[in-house]
Amino acid sequence: MQNSSRTVVRTRLVAIITAMLLAMVPVLVGPATSATAAGTKVVAPLPSKSYSISSYYGPRCMPIAGASTSHLGQDMGAASGTRINAIASGTVIRAGAAAGLGQWVVIKHTIDGKTVSSLYGHVISGSKYVRVGQTVSAGQRIADVGSTGNSTGPHLHLEIWNGTYGSGAKVADPIPFLRTKGIDLVQSATRAAPRVVPASCTYYPTANTNLRSGAGTGYSSLVVVPKGSTLTAKPGDGSGQWRKVTYGSRTGWMLATAISPKKPAGATPVSKPIGTRYVTVDNLNLRAGATSSSASLAKLKRGTAVSMLAQPTNGWLSVSTGGRTGYVSTAYLSTTKPATASKPAPKPAAKKVSYVTVANLNLRAKATTASTSLAKLKHGAAVTHAGTASNGWLKVTVGGKTGFVSTSYLSSKKPAAAPKPAPKPAPKPAPKPAAKKVSYVTVANLNLRAKATTASTSLAKLKHGAAVTHAGTASNGWLKVTVGGKTGFVSTSYLSSKKPAASSTASKPAPKPAAKKVSYVTVANLNLRAKATTASTSMAKLGKGATVTHAGTASNGWLKVSVGGKTGFVSTAYLSSTKPR
């Protein structure tokens, strides 16, 4: 009996422990969940202990070429295909492809009474589980962890925006935001990288690249930086797709896609020249680029030694000398130092000159007659060529100004004295305006409306036989007219070019317009949008069964409707001709 009692006790103990363990399973493997003080359910985007915390929100060094240096989100490294959950209930406003992020999903929520948007980037497919306009619940699977777009490996890039994404919302740091909602991303991670912003970043050009004076290709090149040269930058120092970098003693701008944190293969370090050459003429230009039209960085004396940074290309050599790096023409270099006597650099060819053959020729800002006139050039004025003729225009310099003139009025020889201007023709009198066209109303009490629609306000009631003056042409059965000092629109169905005979009996009233077509909303909270696109502003939320009046015809899945005194667009996917139960 004693052994039997012990067996019963053991069996009960095992059952109790098993029940406790089973009750704990959702806590151990499910997503972290919390309800805010206002009752909004908020969950973690990834299951607990399924991810690591990597790149943080804020300034950083670019992890790969073309990446951001001001990180707008929080990166969470996880296995490819890991389930991604909506952090709260809301409406999908973006789903599919996105530049830089590859594939994404963006959801608009209302959390604690405020509009918040959450963005999930680099996912495998942004449209596998959800579509734009769909309503999702907190914790619902919306995507899978991937590595699409500019990515170093599988991870979730999570962004939080206060407001509606794409409509003036302000970005926020996801970690403290979710922590205030009871979700601690760091505590639920398998590991978290130290949150340290480096003092400096190191990058390398992936090819010979211009260092520009500003963030754009329209800015001048300060120097061409050889492939693989060392660049330094401050974390977060950028503008759009441009990054502010320092090369030696020069600071300028390079495209983010042209530089990488990884040194490219085959790069020749600037600090290790591959040979020496000597200048054979005086005042040889050290240029910013491998072209004679590039900016001159310095004038090199005869006998100056220059260090070769690469092999010559198309008659130009990349060199460094006196702390500067640039390009020189190989025609004026030698492998041996020249004797003392110096040959001057050849003088540039004389500038070509042409002469104006008419009076008051426009010097224009661009090669088009629609461009601004910079100056009026006199007959016989000499203009210096600043380019070659193209499409009947020539770029010239005259009187300290540079612009374009028509080649039709230029000559290589100076013309004789200016001819007398042709007499101005006597101006023709302006033609008299054509008489206004008139039509007549064929019914009694015809509405003169503010707009070309029966839904528009009636400005006046026009009598049978009233004369109306045309103020436009007929379109879609309506005509803009003027009558009794008022201008509006009338239906052409009730107009005639001839005045109707007086009626001895009471005139027939104008027929009533056909009843407006209506449809009914089949879902709750359907957006009434300002334009026919899901990216447009939501003007109102329509309840299930709401009646909407057609204000146009359906096009591309959208219908213009009027409801509750507002006019906008709704998706035809959520409308029915019969009222839902």
C-alpha positions in Angstrom: 0.0 0.0 0.0 2.9 2.3 0.9 4.5 1.8 -2.6 1.1 2.3 -4.3 0.7 5.7 -2.5 4.1 6.9 -3.6 3.3 5.9 -7.2 0.1 8.0 -7.1 2.0 11.0 -5.6 4.7 10.8 -8.3 2.0 10.6 -11.1 0.2 13.7 -9.8 3.5 15.6 -9.4 4.5 14.8 -13.1 1.1 15.9 -14.3 1.3 19.2 -12.3 4.8 20.0 -13.7 3.8 19.1 -17.3 0.8 21.4 -17.1 3.0 24.3 -15.8 5.5 23.8 -18.6 2.8 23.7 -21.2 1.3 27.0 -19.8 4.7 28.6 -20.2 5.3 27.6 -23.8 3.6 30.7 -25.4 5.6 33.0 -23.1 8.9 31.3 -24.2 8.4 31.2 -27.9 5.7 33.8 -28.8 6.2 37.5 -29.7 6.5 39.9 -26.9 3.1 41.6 -26.3 2.0 44.6 -24.4 -1.0 46.9 -24.0 -0.4 50.6 -23.5 -2.2 52.6 -20.8 -4.7 53.7 -23.4 -5.4 50.0 -24.2 -3.6 49.8 -27.7 -2.1 46.3 -28.2 1.6 46.6 -29.3 3.8 43.6 -30.1 7.4 43.0 -31.1 8.1 42.8 -34.9 10.1 39.5 -34.5 9.7 36.5 -32.1 11.7 36.8 -28.9 15.3 35.5 -29.1 15.1 35.0 -32.9 17.2 38.0 -33.7 20.3 40.1 -32.8 20.5 43.9 -32.6 22.9 45.3 -35.1 23.0 48.7 -36.8 21.3 51.3 -34.6 19.2 54.4 -35.5 21.2 57.6 -36.0 24.6 58.6 -37.6 26.8 55.7 -38.7 29.5 54.7 -41.2 28.1 53.2 -44.5 28.2 49.4 -44.2 28.3 49.0 -48.0 28.6 51.2 -51.0 25.4 53.3 -51.6 24.1 52.7 -48.0 22.8 55.5 -45.8 25.1 57.3 -43.3 22.1 58.7 -41.3 20.3 55.5 -40.4 16.6 56.1 -40.1 15.7 52.7 -38.5 16.8 49.8 -36.3 18.4 46.7 -37.9 17.6 43.3 -36.5 19.6 40.4 -37.9 17.7 37.2 -38.2 17.5 34.0 -40.3 16.1 34.4 -43.8 12.4 33.6 -43.8 11.8 34.5 -40.1 8.2 35.7 -39.6 7.7 39.5 -39.3 4.7 40.7 -37.3 2.7 44.0 -37.5 3.6 45.8 -34.3 -0.1 47.0 -34.0 -3.3 46.9 -35.9 -3.6 49.3 -38.8 -3.9 49.7 -42.6 -1.2 48.8 -45.2 -0.2 51.9 -47.1 2.9 50.5 -49.0 3.7 46.9 -50.1 6.1 45.7 -52.8 9.3 47.1 -54.3 11.2 50.1 -52.9 14.5 51.8 -53.9 17.3 51.0 -51.6 15.2 48.8 -49.3 14.4 46.3 -52.0 11.0 45.1 -50.8 9.0 46.7 -48.0 5.7 47.0 -46.1 4.5 50.2 -44.5 1.5 50.2 -42.1 -0.4 53.2 -40.7 -1.6 52.7 -37.1 -3.5 54.6 -34.4 -1.6 54.0 -31.1 -2.7 55.8 -28.0 -4.9 58.1 -30.1 -2.0 59.2 -32.3 -1.1 58.3 -35.9 2.1 56.3 -36.2 3.5 54.5 -39.2 5.8 51.4 -39.1 8.1 50.5 -42.0 9.6 47.0 -42.5 12.5 46.9 -45.1 14.6 44.4 -47.0 11.8 41.7 -46.7 11.7 38.8 -49.1 8.4 39.9 -50.6 6.4 43.0 -49.6 3.2 41.7 -51.2 3.2 38.0 -50.3 0.9 38.3 -47.2 -0.6 41.8 -47.5 -1.7 44.4 -50.1 -2.3 48.1 -50.0 -5.5 49.1 -48.3 -5.7 45.9 -46.3 -6.5 46.1 -42.5 -4.1 44.0 -40.3 -4.1 43.2 -36.6 -1.3 43.4 -34.1 0.9 40.3 -34.4 -0.4 39.4 -37.8 2.3 38.0 -40.2 3.0 40.6 -42.9 6.3 39.5 -44.4 9.5 37.4 -43.9 13.0 38.5 -43.1 15.1 38.9 -46.3 18.1 40.7 -47.7 16.7 42.6 -50.7 18.0 46.0 -51.8 21.2 47.5 -50.3 21.8 44.8 -47.7 24.8 43.0 -46.2 22.7 40.0 -45.1 19.3 38.8 -43.9 17.8 41.3 -41.4 14.7 43.4 -40.7 15.1 47.2 -41.1 12.4 48.7 -38.8 11.5 52.4 -39.0 8.9 54.3 -36.8 7.3 57.5 -38.0 5.1 59.9 -36.0 2.4 60.6 -38.5 1.4 59.2 -41.9 4.5 58.0 -43.8 5.1 60.2 -46.9 2.9 63.0 -45.6 5.1 65.1 -43.4 5.7 62.4 -40.7 8.8 62.7 -38.4 11.1 59.7 -37.9 11.7 58.3 -34.4 14.2 55.9 -32.8 12.4 52.5 -32.7 14.0 51.2 -29.5 12.9 53.9 -27.1 9.5 54.2 -28.9 8.7 50.6 -28.4 10.1 50.6 -24.9 7.5 53.2 -23.9 4.9 50.8 -25.2 6.2 47.9 -23.1 8.3 46.2 -25.8 12.1 46.0 -25.1 13.8 45.0 -28.3 17.3 44.8 -26.7 16.2 42.5 -23.8 14.4 40.1 -26.3 17.5 39.8 -28.6 20.0 37.0 -28.4 22.8 39.7 -28.5 23.1 43.4 -29.0 26.0 45.2 -30.6 27.5 48.1 -28.5 25.7 51.4 -29.3 28.8 53.5 -30.2 29.0 56.1 -32.9 32.6 56.0 -34.4 34.5 59.3 -34.4 35.4 58.8 -38.1 34.6 56.6 -41.1 37.1 55.3 -43.7 36.0 54.8 -47.4 37.7 54.0 -50.7 36.7 55.1 -54.2 35.8 52.0 -56.3 37.2 53.7 -59.4 38.9 57.0 -60.3 36.4 59.5 -59.0 35.8 63.3 -59.0 36.0 65.0 -55.6 33.5 67.8 -56.1 33.1 71.2 -54.4 29.4 70.5 -53.7 26.8 67.7 -53.5 25.9 67.4 -57.2 27.5 66.7 -60.7 27.0 70.4 -61.5 29.7 71.4 -59.0 33.4 71.7 -60.1 35.9 68.9 -59.6 38.5 69.7 -57.0 40.6 66.7 -57.9 40.2 63.2 -59.4 40.9 60.7 -56.6 42.5 57.5 -57.8 40.8 54.1 -57.2 41.4 52.7 -53.7 42.7 56.0 -52.2 41.9 56.5 -48.5 39.0 58.9 -47.7 37.8 59.9 -44.2 34.3 61.2 -43.3 32.2 61.9 -40.2 29.3 59.6 -39.5 26.0 61.1 -40.8 27.8 63.7 -42.9 25.9 63.5 -46.2 23.2 65.0 -48.4 20.8 62.7 -50.3 23.0 60.3 -52.4 26.2 62.4 -51.7 28.8 62.0 -48.9 31.1 64.6 -47.6 34.6 63.2 -47.5 38.2 64.3 -47.0 41.1 63.3 -49.3 44.4 64.5 -48.0 44.0 68.3 -47.3 40.9 68.6 -49.5 37.3 68.2 -48.4 34.5 67.7 -50.9 31.7 65.5 -52.0 31.4 62.1 -53.7 28.4 59.9 -54.7 27.6 57.2 -52.1 27.5 54.6 -54.8 31.1 55.5 -55.9 32.7 54.8 -52.5 32.9 51.7 -50.3 34.1 50.8 -46.7 36.0 47.9 -48.3 39.1 48.7 -50.3 38.6 47.6 -53.9 40.9 44.9 -55.5 43.6 46.1 -57.8 43.8 49.6 -56.2 47.2 51.3 -56.2 47.8 53.2 -53.0 48.7 56.9 -53.5 51.4 56.6 -50.8 53.3 54.1 -53.0 54.3 55.7 -56.4 55.3 53.3 -59.2 57.9 55.6 -60.8 59.2 59.1 -61.3 59.0 61.5 -64.3 60.4 65.0 -64.9 58.7 68.1 -66.4 60.5 69.2 -69.6 58.8 72.6 -70.0 58.0 75.6 -67.8 54.5 76.3 -66.5 53.1 72.8 -67.2 49.5 72.6 -66.0 48.8 70.0 -63.2 45.1 69.5 -64.0 42.2 68.2 -61.9 41.1 65.7 -64.7 42.7 63.9 -67.6 41.7 66.6 -70.1 43.1 70.0 -71.3 39.7 71.6 -70.4 40.0 70.5 -66.8 40.9 73.0 -64.0 44.6 73.8 -63.5 45.6 73.0 -59.9 49.2 74.3 -60.2 51.9 75.4 -62.7 54.9 73.1 -62.7 58.4 74.3 -63.4 60.8 72.6 -65.8 62.7 69.9 -64.1 60.0 69.3 -61.4 59.9 65.6 -60.3 56.4 64.0 -60.3 55.5 60.6 -58.8 53.6 58.3 -61.0 50.4 56.9 -59.4 49.3 54.8 -62.4 50.3 53.9 -65.9 49.6 56.6 -68.6 46.1 56.6 -70.2 45.3 58.4 -73.5 48.3 60.7 -73.2 47.7 61.6 -69.5 49.5 60.5 -66.4 48.1 60.5 -62.8 50.8 62.0 -60.6 51.5 63.6 -57.2 53.9 66.4 -56.5 54.3 69.1 -53.8 51.4 67.6 -51.8 49.0 67.8 -54.7 47.5 65.0 -56.9 46.4 65.5 -60.5 47.1 64.8 -64.1 49.8 66.0 -66.6 50.3 65.5 -70.3 52.9 62.8 -71.0 54.1 64.9 -74.0 56.0 67.1 -71.5 57.5 64.4 -69.3 60.8 62.6 -69.4 62.4 59.7 -67.5 65.5 61.8 -67.0 65.9 65.3 -65.5 66.3 67.9 -68.3 69.3 70.2 -68.6 69.2 73.8 -67.2 68.0 75.5 -70.4 64.3 75.6 -70.5 61.8 75.5 -73.3 58.7 77.6 -72.6 55.4 75.7 -72.9 53.8 76.2 -76.2 51.4 79.2 -76.5 47.8 78.4 -76.9 46.3 78.9 -80.4 44.8 82.3 -81.0 41.1 82.4 -80.3 38.8 82.4 -83.4 36.8 85.6 -83.9 33.6 86.3 -85.9 31.6 89.5 -86.6 28.0 90.4 -86.3 26.2 91.2 -89.6 23.0 92.8 -88.2 22.0 95.4 -85.7 20.7 94.5 -82.2 21.6 90.8 -82.4 20.6 89.0 -79.2 23.3 87.4 -77.0 21.2 84.7 -75.3 21.8 82.7 -72.1 21.0 79.4 -73.9 21.1 78.1 -77.5 17.4 78.9 -78.2 15.3 81.9 -79.2 13.2 81.3 -76.1 16.1 82.0 -73.8 16.9 85.3 -72.0 18.7 88.0 -73.9 21.9 89.0 -72.0 22.8 91.9 -74.4 22.1 93.5 -77.8 25.1 93.3 -80.1 25.8 96.1 -82.6 26.4 95.6 -86.3 30.1 94.8 -86.8 30.7 93.7 -83.2 33.6 91.2 -82.8 32.7 88.0 -80.8 35.3 85.4 -79.6 34.4 81.7 -80.1 34.0 79.9 -76.8 32.9 76.6 -78.4 32.0 75.0 -81.7 28.8 75.7 -83.7 25.9 73.3 -83.1 22.3 73.4 -84.5 22.8 76.9 -85.8 24.1 78.4 -82.5 27.6 79.3 -81.4 28.8 79.9 -77.8 30.8 83.2 -77.8 32.4 85.8 -75.4 31.9 89.5 -75.9 32.2 92.5 -73.6 32.9 90.3 -70.5 29.8 88.2 -71.1 29.4 84.6 -72.4 26.3 83.4 -74.2 24.9 82.1 -77.5 24.3 83.8 -80.9 22.7 82.6 -84.1 25.3 81.7 -86.7 23.0 83.1 -89.4 24.1 86.6 -88.4 27.9 86.0 -88.1 30.7 86.4 -90.6 34.5 85.6 -90.6 35.0 89.1 -92.1 34.1 92.4 -90.6 31.1 93.8 -92.5 30.9 97.2 -94.1 29.1 100.1 -92.3 25.7 99.2 -90.8 22.9 99.4 -93.3 19.9 101.6 -92.7 17.2 99.8 -90.9 14.1 98.8 -93.0 11.2 101.1 -92.4 8.6 99.8 -90.0 5.4 98.7 -91.7 2.3 100.7 -90.8 0.4 98.7 -88.1 -2.7 97.0 -89.3 -5.9 97.9 -87.4 -6.9 95.1 -85.0 -9.8 93.1 -86.5 -13.2 93.8 -84.9 -14.3 91.0 -82.6 -16.9 88.6 -84.1 -20.5 89.1 -83.0 -21.4 87.0 -79.9 -23.4 83.9 -80.7 -26.9 83.7 -79.1 -29.2 80.8 -78.3 -32.8 80.7 -76.9 -34.3 78.8 -74.0 -37.0 76.3 -75.2 -38.5 75.5 -71.7 -39.7 77.4 -68.6 -37.6 77.6 -65.4 -34.3 76.3 -67.0 -31.6 76.2 -64.3 -28.5 78.4 -64.9 -25.9 76.4 -62.9 -22.5 77.4 -61.4 -20.8 74.3 -62.9 -21.5 71.9 -65.8 -23.3 69.3 -63.7 -26.9 68.9 -62.4 -25.4 68.6 -58.9 -24.2 72.2 -59.1 -25.9 75.3 -57.5 -28.6 77.0 -59.5 -27.7 80.7 -60.1 -31.0 81.6 -61.7 -34.2 80.2 -63.4 -34.5 81.2 -67.1 -37.8 81.8 -68.7 -39.1 80.2 -72.0 -37.6 82.2 -74.9 -34.8 83.9 -72.9 -31.8 84.8 -75.0 -28.4 83.6 -73.7 -25.0 84.7 -75.0 -22.4 82.0 -75.6 -19.3 82.3 -73.4 -17.6 79.1 -74.6 -18.2 76.0 -76.7 -20.5 73.1 -75.8 -19.0 70.1 -74.1 -20.6 67.0 -72.7 -24.1 68.4 -73.2 -23.4 71.7 -71.4 -22.7 75.3 -72.6 -21.2 78.2 -70.7 -23.4 81.3 -71.2 -24.0 84.8 -70.0 -27.5 86.2 -69.3 -28.8 89.0 -67.1 -25.3 89.9 -65.9 -24.6 86.3 -64.7 -22.4 83.6 -66.2 -23.0 79.9 -65.7 -23.8 76.7 -67.5 -27.1 75.4 -69.1 -28.0 72.1 -70.7 -27.8 72.2 -74.5 -30.9 70.0 -74.6 -33.1 73.0 -73.9 -31.5 75.6 -76.3 -32.3 76.5 -79.9 -30.6 78.8 -82.4 -34.1 80.2 -83.2 -36.4 82.1 -80.8 -39.3 79.8 -80.0 -42.9 81.0 -80.6 -44.8 82.4 -77.6 -46.9 79.8 -75.9 -50.6 80.5 -75.3 -50.7 77.9 -72.6 -48.5 77.5 -69.6 -45.0 76.4 -70.6 -43.9 72.9 -69.7 -41.3 72.8 -66.9 -37.9 71.4 -67.6 -37.8 67.7 -66.9 -36.3 66.5 -63.7 -32.7 65.1 -64.0 -32.4 61.3 -63.8 -31.8 60.0 -60.2 -28.2 59.7 -59.3 -26.7 56.2 -59.2 -25.7 55.0 -55.7 -23.5 52.1 -54.3 -23.0 50.7 -50.9 -19.8 50.1 -48.9 -19.2 46.4 -48.1 -16.4 46.8 -45.4 -15.8 48.9 -42.3 -13.5 52.0 -42.3 -13.3 52.3 -46.1 -11.0 55.3 -46.9 -12.6 58.2 -48.9 -9.4 59.5 -50.6 -8.6 62.9 -52.1 -7.2 61.3 -55.3 -7.5 57.9 -57.0 -4.5 56.3 -55.3 -3.8 54.7 -52.0 -1.0 57.2 -51.4 -3.5 60.0 -51.3 -4.9 61.6 -48.1 -7.9 60.0 -46.5 -10.7 62.5 -46.2 -13.0 60.3 -44.1 -13.6 56.7 -42.9 -16.9 55.2 -44.3 -18.8 52.6 -42.3 -20.1 49.3 -43.7 -23.4 49.8 -45.5 -22.7 53.6 -46.1 -24.5 55.0 -49.3 -22.2 56.8 -51.8 -23.5 58.7 -54.8 -21.6 58.3 -58.1 -19.9 61.5 -59.2 -18.2 60.0 -62.2 -17.5 56.6 -63.9 -15.2 53.9 -62.5 -11.5 54.0 -63.8 -8.6 51.8 -62.9 -10.4 50.4 -59.9 -11.5 53.8 -58.4 -14.8 55.7 -58.4 -15.4 59.3 -57.7 -18.3 59.6 -55.2 -20.1 62.1 -53.0 -21.0 61.2 -49.4 -21.8 63.3 -46.3 -21.1 66.6 -48.1 -17.6 65.4 -49.3 -16.4 64.3 -52.7 -13.5 62.0 -53.2 -12.4 58.5 -54.5 -13.1 55.0 -53.2 -11.8 51.6 -54.3 -14.5 49.8 -56.4 -13.4 46.5 -54.8 -15.4 47.5 -51.7 -18.6 48.7 -53.3 -21.8 46.9 -54.1 -25.0 47.8 -56.0 -27.0 46.2 -53.1 -26.9 47.2 -49.5 -25.0 44.6 -47.4 -26.7 42.9 -44.4 
